[in-house]
Amino acid sequence: MTETQSGRRDLNPGPLVPQTSALTRLRHAPFADKVIEGAGILPIVNLIVVGYDSSEPSKRALTRAADFAEAFHATLLVTSVAEPIAVAGDALVPGDAIGLAAPAILPVPDKAEATRELEEARKALEQRNLEVQYVATIGDAADGIIEAADRHDADLIVVGTREPGFLDRILGGDVSEAVSRRAHRDVLIVH
């Protein structure tokens, strides 16, 4: 094994190709220096964050994350992000003399939905031999998952994905894509 410019052991010496393989991504992983001796390329994984919203893709992600957590003897952190719901506030905007202004829209977090989703995840995992934490956050789904991973110093983020529709492709509304682009840690996207 050789060392990289950053001083970490190079787990996969060789030329980089435009399409990076899982081994290449592991080679550049932030935890590549924590490789278990004699275990090959398997890194130490202590904490796995999984985003859960009770959709079929997130159920697959939860199952895969639980499998990894059992295999690595890691803690699993399940997070559900309550996205704000737009609710009309006061019908009159201050300073509107004749009441023609649009009503104010106030974002109200749907914390009850996040709590219900975490309870569903808890029931799905109760038969597994895992150490699990549950965290409900408020805001954008991708940002909430990344913030939970950053706050708890996760080694891996697991998210589910679905086939994006026409509008998703145009508007870029896929959470898993946003997480993989913005996270500064390894991301496993479960199809």
C-alpha positions in Angstrom: 0.0 0.0 0.0 1.2 3.5 -0.8 0.3 6.8 0.8 -1.7 9.5 -0.8 -0.7 13.2 -0.9 -2.8 13.8 2.2 -0.8 11.1 4.1 -3.6 8.5 4.1 -3.0 4.9 3.0 -3.9 4.4 -0.6 -6.3 1.4 -0.6 -6.6 1.2 -4.4 -3.4 2.5 -6.2 -3.9 3.0 -9.9 -5.2 5.4 -12.4 -8.4 7.3 -11.7 -11.0 6.9 -14.4 -13.9 9.3 -15.2 -16.5 6.9 -13.8 -15.4 6.3 -10.2 -15.9 2.9 -8.7 -16.9 2.1 -5.2 -13.3 1.2 -4.4 -12.1 4.6 -5.7 -14.7 6.4 -3.6 -13.6 4.3 -0.6 -10.0 5.2 -1.3 -10.9 8.9 -0.9 -13.3 8.4 1.9 -12.8 10.6 5.0 -12.5 7.5 7.2 -10.0 5.6 4.9 -7.4 5.9 7.6 -9.6 3.8 10.0 -9.4 0.6 8.0 -9.4 -2.6 10.1 -6.2 -4.4 9.6 -6.7 -7.8 8.0 -10.3 -6.8 6.9 -9.3 -5.7 3.5 -11.0 -2.5 2.3 -13.8 -2.5 5.0 -13.6 0.7 6.9 -14.7 1.2 10.5 -18.3 2.5 10.5 -19.6 3.7 13.9 -22.6 5.6 12.9 -25.0 5.4 10.0 -27.7 8.0 9.3 -30.7 7.0 7.2 -33.4 9.4 6.0 -36.9 8.1 6.5 -40.3 9.4 5.3 -42.3 6.2 5.1 -42.2 6.0 1.3 -41.2 2.7 -0.3 -37.7 4.0 -1.3 -37.1 5.1 2.3 -38.3 1.7 3.6 -35.7 0.0 1.3 -33.1 2.4 2.6 -34.0 1.7 6.2 -33.7 -2.0 5.6 -30.3 -1.6 3.9 -29.0 0.8 6.6 -30.1 -1.7 9.3 -28.3 -4.5 7.5 -25.1 -2.4 7.3 -25.5 -1.4 11.0 -25.8 -5.0 12.1 -22.8 -6.1 9.9 -20.5 -3.2 11.2 -21.9 -3.3 14.8 -22.7 0.4 14.2 -25.3 2.7 15.7 -28.2 3.6 13.4 -29.6 7.1 13.5 -33.0 7.4 11.8 -34.0 10.9 10.9 -37.3 12.2 9.6 -37.5 15.8 8.3 -40.7 17.8 8.8 -40.9 20.1 5.8 -42.8 23.3 6.5 -46.4 23.5 5.3 -47.6 26.9 3.9 -50.5 28.2 5.9 -52.2 31.5 5.3 -51.7 34.0 8.1 -53.4 37.3 8.6 -55.4 38.1 5.5 -54.3 41.7 5.5 -50.7 42.7 5.1 -49.8 45.7 7.4 -49.9 48.9 5.4 -52.5 47.7 2.9 -55.2 50.4 3.1 -57.9 48.6 1.0 -57.1 44.9 1.6 -56.0 44.0 -1.9 -52.6 42.5 -0.9 -52.0 38.8 -1.0 -52.4 37.0 2.3 -49.2 36.3 4.2 -48.0 32.7 3.9 -46.4 31.3 7.1 -44.4 28.1 7.1 -45.6 25.8 9.8 -43.5 22.6 10.5 -45.4 19.3 10.3 -43.7 17.9 13.4 -46.6 15.4 13.9 -45.8 13.8 10.5 -42.1 13.4 11.4 -43.0 11.9 14.7 -45.4 9.4 13.1 -42.8 8.4 10.5 -40.2 7.8 13.3 -42.7 5.7 15.2 -43.2 3.6 12.0 -39.4 3.2 11.6 -39.2 2.2 15.3 -41.7 -0.6 14.7 -39.9 -1.8 11.6 -36.6 -2.1 13.5 -37.9 -3.4 16.8 -37.0 -7.1 16.0 -33.4 -6.1 14.9 -30.5 -6.3 17.3 -29.4 -2.7 16.8 -28.6 0.4 18.8 -30.9 3.0 17.2 -31.4 6.7 17.7 -34.4 8.7 16.3 -34.2 12.3 15.4 -36.9 14.6 13.9 -35.7 17.8 12.3 -37.5 20.6 10.5 -36.7 22.1 7.1 -35.5 20.9 3.7 -35.3 17.1 3.6 -31.8 17.0 2.1 -30.4 19.7 4.4 -32.0 18.0 7.4 -30.4 14.7 6.6 -27.0 16.3 6.0 -27.2 18.4 9.2 -28.1 15.3 11.3 -25.1 13.4 9.8 -22.8 16.4 10.4 -24.1 17.0 14.0 -23.5 13.4 14.9 -20.3 12.9 12.8 -21.8 10.0 10.8 -19.6 7.7 8.8 -22.3 7.0 6.2 -25.6 8.4 5.0 -28.2 6.1 3.5 -31.1 7.4 1.4 -33.6 5.8 -0.9 -34.4 7.0 -4.4 -37.1 6.5 -6.9 -37.3 7.1 -10.6 -37.7 10.8 -11.0 -40.6 12.1 -13.0 -40.5 14.8 -15.6 -40.9 17.6 -13.1 -38.4 16.2 -10.7 -35.8 16.1 -13.5 -36.6 19.7 -14.5 -36.8 21.1 -11.0 -34.1 19.0 -9.4 -36.4 17.7 -6.7 -34.7 14.4 -5.9 -33.6 14.3 -2.2 -31.0 11.5 -2.7 -29.3 13.5 -5.5 -29.2 16.6 -3.4 -27.7 14.7 -0.4 -25.1 13.0 -2.6 -24.1 16.3 -4.1 -23.9 18.3 -0.9 -22.8 15.9 1.8 -19.1 15.8 2.7 -19.3 12.1 3.7 -20.1 8.8 2.0 -23.6 8.4 0.7 -25.3 5.1 -0.2 -28.3 5.6 -2.5 -30.6 2.6 -2.4 -32.7 1.9 -5.5 
